[in-house]
Amino acid sequence: MTGILFHNAWLLTIDAADTQHRRGWLLVDGDTITALGSGSPPPANGAESIDCDGDIVMPGMVNGHCHMAMSLFRGLGEDVDNRLYRYILPLERQYVTPELVRVGSALAALEMIEAGVTTVADMYYFETEVGRVAAGAGLRAIVGQTLADFSPPDHRDFDEGFARVEDLVAEFAGHRLVTPSIAPHAPYSTGRKTMERVAEWSAAHPGVPVQMHLAESAAEVKWARDTHGQSTVAVTRDAGLLKPNLICAHCLQLDHADITMMSEHQVCVVTNPRSNGKAGRGTAPVEAMRNAGLPVAIGSDGAMSGNTLDLFSQFAPLSMFAKLLAGSRRPLPAIEIVRMATIEGARALSLNLRIGSLEVGKQADLIRVSLAAPRLHPIYDPYAMLVFAAIPSDVTDTMVAGRFLMRDRVLQTLDRQKTLADALQIADAFKAEIVRIDAADVGPLGETRTVR
């Protein structure tokens, strides 16, 4: 037998019983977990033997909503109120090309691998490039071609956008790691007729997930009320898009009727606490959605919005927001947040039969978390430690489908130096354009117009 035997590990399986093996072992053969247990490991029989020295081995994390290429916009115009229209959209229209998407997606893949993210659901432009980067990096990914009506950089109209979706599906149909997806941007930015067209297309392609921003802002809710006399969720339902393969990002502006509607149609949700909190948009009713039976994953959103693409950065805000809403420490116990980052996140992406927990027969998507840092000790509850004390650099090893993407903090599938250098080169072009935009913001008498 050949394979990899992890032993002397603290296994957090995240199975239905939340089984832990304090002194555990796990055997990987090819891309699959073939055995695991407690105590002394079985004979290696030719498998590579890895002594984990008591470190945690757990399922890889699932980032349920991301815009990978937007890692290149990280930190840009942070203190400018109208930065979206002043900087971001003009930069997107001028600079977002297949090459930029490749570079930004590679930077994002590097960051996520180093942080223990093994699966990501992405939606952006030129999404075939994102799929190629993810496949090359060894990440498991759902890649969604975005459709929108605000002059996006890769399609002039919806016909051209749908053609890009068809190309994406043709390239990645049946891929072992990459799943193609269609991604109408949001109800207000596609409109009812296009949503109906997406629903018809989806019915003809039932194996292709649909990703969409939903109920993200008060402006979206107002649009739905003013235009259709309904909530944004009801508009989505009447367009035929509320169904089990719909992955809904954000979901902030919901009432009880919306949540009931979403539950009845068995949609899936991704909450983005850091991005939403930073934008002042509100707090998602995560407890209410989960209590209604909705699977809720955790997502980073794009780095333009939330800055980081790891899930450790999401854990504490997610917990604190739920506790603030309830005025109690009880909501969202740490173990539930870890489940949302793993098995529940996998369920939200319809991948839970393959990943999300350490169980025999599942794909070997797993990470090792070092317990060397003093900030992690003492450990009374490993889940609380992961949620409130661990950080990305504690992850030493990241594996997807039995392949190390990072081992002993050394990347195996990406050139770290080249990835960073390529990203910084594009950032220099952005900086020059920002200087030009700011220089143009001067009045006829030489006075500086307000930026905010």
C-alpha positions in Angstrom: 0.0 0.0 0.0 1.1 3.6 -0.7 -0.4 6.6 1.0 0.1 8.9 3.9 -0.4 8.0 7.6 -1.0 10.9 10.0 -0.5 9.9 13.6 -0.1 11.4 17.1 -2.7 13.9 16.0 -5.6 15.6 17.7 -8.3 14.7 15.2 -11.3 16.9 15.0 -13.5 14.9 12.6 -16.5 17.3 12.5 -18.7 14.2 11.8 -22.3 14.0 13.0 -21.2 13.2 16.5 -18.4 15.7 16.5 -16.0 12.9 17.3 -12.5 13.8 18.6 -9.5 11.5 18.7 -7.2 13.2 21.2 -4.4 10.8 20.2 -5.5 9.9 16.8 -4.4 8.7 13.4 -5.7 9.0 9.9 -4.8 7.1 6.7 -5.0 8.7 3.2 -4.7 6.5 0.1 -4.7 8.4 -3.1 -7.3 11.2 -2.8 -9.4 9.4 -0.1 -9.5 8.9 3.6 -9.5 5.1 4.1 -9.2 4.7 7.8 -8.9 6.7 11.1 -9.0 6.0 14.8 -7.5 6.5 18.2 -4.4 5.2 19.9 -1.6 3.4 18.2 -1.8 3.6 14.4 -1.8 0.5 12.2 1.4 -0.5 10.4 2.3 1.9 7.7 2.7 -0.8 5.1 4.6 1.5 2.8 2.6 4.6 3.5 4.6 7.8 4.4 4.3 8.2 8.2 3.9 11.7 9.6 4.1 12.3 13.3 1.9 15.3 14.0 3.3 15.9 17.5 -0.1 16.4 19.0 -1.2 19.1 16.5 -4.8 19.4 15.4 -5.8 17.7 12.1 -9.2 18.8 10.9 -11.2 19.2 7.7 -10.1 22.0 5.4 -12.1 25.2 5.6 -14.7 26.2 3.0 -14.8 29.9 1.9 -18.4 30.1 0.7 -18.3 33.5 -1.1 -15.3 35.2 -2.6 -14.1 37.4 -5.4 -10.6 36.1 -5.8 -9.3 38.5 -8.4 -10.3 41.5 -6.3 -7.4 40.7 -3.9 -5.6 43.3 -6.1 -8.0 46.0 -4.8 -7.2 45.2 -1.1 -6.9 48.4 1.0 -7.5 50.8 -1.9 -9.3 54.0 -0.9 -10.3 52.7 2.5 -11.2 56.1 4.0 -13.0 57.4 0.9 -16.8 57.2 1.2 -17.5 57.0 -2.5 -14.5 54.8 -3.4 -16.7 52.4 -5.4 -17.6 55.0 -8.0 -14.5 57.1 -7.6 -11.9 54.4 -7.9 -13.1 50.8 -8.0 -15.5 50.8 -11.0 -13.2 52.9 -13.2 -10.3 50.7 -12.4 -12.3 47.6 -13.1 -13.4 48.9 -16.5 -9.9 49.9 -17.5 -7.7 47.2 -16.0 -9.7 44.0 -15.5 -8.5 41.7 -18.2 -7.9 37.9 -18.3 -4.3 38.6 -17.2 -5.3 40.7 -14.2 -7.8 38.0 -13.2 -5.1 35.4 -13.3 -2.7 37.4 -11.2 -5.3 38.4 -8.6 -6.7 34.9 -8.4 -3.2 33.4 -7.9 -2.6 35.9 -5.0 -5.9 34.9 -3.5 -5.2 31.2 -3.9 -1.8 31.7 -2.2 -3.4 33.5 0.8 -6.1 30.9 1.2 -3.8 27.9 1.0 -1.6 29.4 3.6 -4.7 29.9 5.8 -6.2 26.4 5.6 -8.9 27.1 3.1 -9.3 24.1 0.8 -12.6 25.0 -1.0 -13.8 28.3 -2.3 -16.9 29.6 -4.1 -15.9 32.5 -6.3 -17.9 34.8 -8.6 -16.3 37.5 -10.8 -15.4 38.2 -14.4 -13.3 36.1 -16.9 -14.1 33.2 -14.6 -12.5 30.6 -16.8 -9.2 32.1 -15.7 -10.2 31.8 -12.1 -11.0 28.1 -12.7 -7.6 27.5 -14.3 -5.8 29.2 -11.5 -7.7 27.2 -8.9 -7.1 23.9 -10.7 -3.4 24.7 -11.1 -3.1 25.6 -7.4 -4.9 22.4 -6.4 -7.8 24.2 -4.7 -11.4 22.8 -4.8 -13.5 25.6 -6.3 -16.9 26.6 -7.5 -16.3 29.3 -10.1 -19.2 31.6 -11.1 -19.3 33.7 -14.2 -20.9 37.0 -13.1 -23.8 38.5 -15.1 -24.6 42.2 -14.5 -26.0 45.3 -16.2 -23.5 47.9 -15.0 -21.0 47.7 -17.9 -18.9 44.8 -16.5 -15.4 44.4 -18.0 -16.0 41.1 -19.8 -19.5 41.3 -21.4 -21.4 44.1 -23.2 -24.8 42.6 -22.8 -26.4 39.5 -21.3 -26.2 37.5 -24.4 -22.4 37.8 -24.3 -22.5 37.0 -20.6 -24.4 33.8 -21.1 -22.0 32.8 -23.9 -19.2 33.2 -21.3 -21.2 30.9 -18.9 -21.5 28.3 -21.7 -17.7 28.4 -22.3 -17.1 28.1 -18.5 -19.3 25.0 -18.3 -17.8 23.5 -21.4 -14.3 23.8 -20.0 -14.9 22.5 -16.5 -17.8 20.0 -16.8 -16.7 16.9 -15.0 -13.5 18.4 -13.6 -12.3 16.7 -10.4 -11.8 19.9 -8.5 -13.5 22.8 -10.3 -17.3 23.2 -10.6 -18.6 25.8 -13.1 -21.4 28.1 -11.9 -23.7 30.8 -13.2 -23.7 34.0 -11.1 -26.3 36.7 -11.7 -24.8 39.5 -9.7 -27.9 40.5 -7.7 -31.6 41.1 -8.3 -31.3 44.8 -8.7 -28.3 44.5 -11.1 -29.8 41.9 -13.4 -33.5 42.6 -13.3 -36.5 40.3 -13.2 -36.4 39.3 -16.9 -32.7 38.3 -16.7 -33.3 36.4 -13.5 -36.1 34.5 -15.2 -33.7 33.7 -18.1 -31.1 32.4 -15.5 -33.8 30.3 -13.9 -34.6 28.7 -17.3 -31.0 28.1 -18.1 -30.5 26.6 -14.6 -33.4 24.2 -15.1 -31.7 23.0 -18.3 -28.4 22.6 -16.4 -29.4 21.2 -13.0 -25.9 20.2 -12.1 -24.6 23.8 -12.3 -24.9 25.9 -9.1 -26.3 29.4 -9.1 -24.5 32.1 -7.0 -26.0 35.5 -6.3 -25.8 38.4 -3.8 -29.2 38.6 -2.1 -30.7 41.1 0.4 -27.3 42.7 0.8 -28.3 46.3 1.3 -31.2 48.6 2.2 -31.0 50.0 -1.4 -31.6 46.6 -2.8 -34.7 46.2 -0.6 -36.0 49.6 -1.6 -35.5 48.7 -5.3 -37.6 45.6 -4.9 -40.3 47.4 -3.0 -40.4 50.4 -5.4 -40.2 48.3 -8.6 -42.1 45.2 -7.8 -43.9 45.9 -4.5 -42.2 42.9 -2.9 -39.2 41.9 -0.9 -36.0 41.2 -2.8 -36.4 37.5 -1.8 -40.0 37.4 -3.2 -38.8 38.9 -6.5 -36.2 36.2 -6.6 -38.8 33.5 -5.9 -41.2 34.8 -8.5 -38.3 34.8 -11.1 -37.9 31.0 -10.4 -34.5 31.3 -8.8 -35.2 30.2 -5.2 -34.2 26.5 -5.3 -31.7 24.2 -3.7 -28.8 24.9 -6.0 -29.0 28.7 -5.2 -26.1 30.0 -3.1 -27.2 33.3 -1.6 -24.4 35.6 -0.3 -24.8 38.2 2.5 -28.6 37.9 3.3 -28.7 40.9 5.7 -32.0 42.6 5.0 -34.4 39.7 5.8 -37.6 39.5 7.7 -39.4 36.4 9.1 -41.4 35.9 5.9 -38.2 36.0 3.8 -36.5 33.4 5.9 -39.5 31.2 5.8 -39.6 31.5 2.0 -35.9 30.7 1.7 -36.3 27.7 3.9 -39.3 26.4 2.0 -37.3 26.5 -1.2 -34.2 25.0 0.4 -31.7 27.6 -0.7 -28.3 27.9 0.8 -26.7 30.9 2.5 -23.2 32.4 2.9 -22.7 35.0 5.6 -19.8 37.5 5.3 -19.5 39.1 8.8 -16.2 41.0 8.4 -17.1 42.5 5.1 -20.6 43.5 6.2 -19.5 44.9 9.5 -16.8 46.9 7.9 -19.2 48.4 5.4 -21.7 49.2 8.2 -24.4 47.3 6.3 -25.8 45.4 9.2 -25.8 41.9 10.8 -27.1 38.8 9.2 -29.8 36.9 11.2 -27.6 33.8 11.2 -29.2 32.1 14.2 -32.7 32.6 12.7 -31.7 31.2 9.3 -30.0 28.2 10.8 -33.0 27.6 13.1 -35.2 27.6 10.0 -33.1 24.8 8.6 -31.0 26.8 6.2 -27.3 25.7 5.8 -25.2 28.8 6.4 -21.6 28.9 5.2 -19.0 31.5 6.1 -17.4 33.6 3.3 -14.7 36.3 3.2 -16.2 38.3 0.3 -13.6 40.0 -1.8 -10.5 41.5 -0.3 -11.6 44.9 -1.4 -14.5 44.6 1.1 -13.1 42.4 3.9 -9.4 42.6 3.3 -8.6 39.0 4.3 -9.6 35.8 2.6 -9.0 33.4 5.5 -11.9 32.2 7.8 -10.1 32.7 11.1 -10.7 36.5 10.5 -14.4 35.8 10.2 -14.9 33.7 13.3 -14.8 36.2 16.1 -16.9 38.9 14.3 -19.5 36.2 13.4 -19.7 35.1 17.0 -19.8 38.6 18.4 -22.4 39.9 16.1 -24.7 37.0 17.0 -24.1 37.6 20.7 -24.7 41.3 20.4 -28.0 40.7 18.6 -29.2 38.4 21.4 -27.6 40.2 24.3 -26.1 36.9 25.5 -23.0 34.8 25.2 -25.1 31.7 24.2 -25.7 32.2 20.4 -23.4 30.4 18.0 -21.2 28.3 20.3 -17.6 27.9 19.0 -18.2 24.4 17.8 -21.1 25.6 15.6 -18.9 28.2 14.0 -16.2 25.6 13.2 -19.0 23.4 11.7 -20.1 26.3 9.6 -16.6 26.7 8.3 -16.3 23.0 7.4 -19.2 20.5 7.1 -22.0 23.1 7.0 -20.1 25.2 4.4 -19.7 22.0 2.3 -23.4 21.4 2.6 -24.2 25.0 1.5 -22.1 24.3 -1.7 -23.7 20.8 -2.1 -20.3 19.2 -1.5 -21.0 17.6 1.9 -21.0 14.0 0.6 -17.4 14.5 -0.5 -15.8 16.9 1.9 -16.3 18.9 5.1 -15.5 16.2 7.7 -12.9 13.5 8.3 -14.7 10.3 7.5 -13.8 7.1 5.7 -14.6 7.4 2.0 -14.5 11.2 1.9 -11.9 13.2 0.0 -8.7 13.9 1.9 -9.2 17.7 2.2 -7.6 18.5 5.5 -5.3 20.8 7.4 -2.9 20.6 10.2 -3.0 23.4 12.8 0.1 23.8 15.0 -0.4 24.2 18.7 3.1 25.6 19.3 2.0 29.3 19.9 1.6 30.2 23.6 -1.5 32.3 22.7 -3.3 29.1 22.1 -2.8 27.7 25.6 -4.2 26.3 27.8 -6.8 24.6 25.6 -10.0 23.8 27.5 -12.1 23.7 24.3 -10.3 23.2 20.9 -13.2 24.8 19.0 -13.1 28.0 21.1 -9.3 28.1 20.6 -9.8 27.9 16.8 -12.5 30.6 16.8 -11.0 33.1 19.2 -7.2 32.6 19.3 -5.9 30.8 16.2 -4.6 32.7 13.2 -3.7 31.7 9.6 0.0 31.2 10.3 -0.9 28.4 12.8 -1.8 26.3 9.8 1.3 24.3 8.8 -0.1 21.9 6.2 -2.9 22.1 3.7 -4.1 19.1 1.6 -6.7 18.7 -1.1 -7.7 15.3 -2.5 -4.6 13.8 -0.9 -2.2 16.3 -2.4 -0.2 18.7 -0.2 -0.7 22.3 -1.4 1.4 23.5 1.5 3.7 21.4 3.7 5.5 22.7 6.8 4.5 26.2 5.7 6.1 25.7 2.3 3.9 26.1 -0.8 3.9 23.2 -3.1 1.8 24.3 -6.0 2.4 28.1 -6.4 5.5 30.2 -6.8 5.2 32.5 -3.8 7.7 35.1 -5.0 6.4 35.3 -8.5 2.8 35.5 -7.4 3.6 38.5 -5.1 5.7 40.2 -7.7 3.0 40.0 -10.4 0.4 41.4 -8.0 2.6 44.3 -7.0 3.2 45.2 -10.7 -0.5 45.6 -11.2 -0.8 47.6 -8.0 1.7 50.1 -9.3 -0.5 50.7 -12.4 -3.5 51.2 -10.0 -1.5 53.7 -8.0 -0.7 55.7 -11.0 -4.3 55.8 -12.1 -5.4 56.8 -8.6 -3.0 59.8 -8.7 -4.5 60.7 -12.1 -8.0 60.6 -10.8 -7.1 62.7 -7.7 -5.3 65.2 -9.8 -8.3 65.6 -12.1 -10.4 66.4 -9.0 -9.3 70.1 -9.0 -11.6 73.0 -9.5 -11.2 75.8 -12.1 -9.5 78.1 -9.6 -7.1 75.4 -8.4 -9.0 74.4 -5.4 -9.2 70.8 -4.4 -12.7 69.4 -4.6 -13.9 67.2 -1.7 -13.0 63.5 -2.1 -15.6 62.3 0.4 
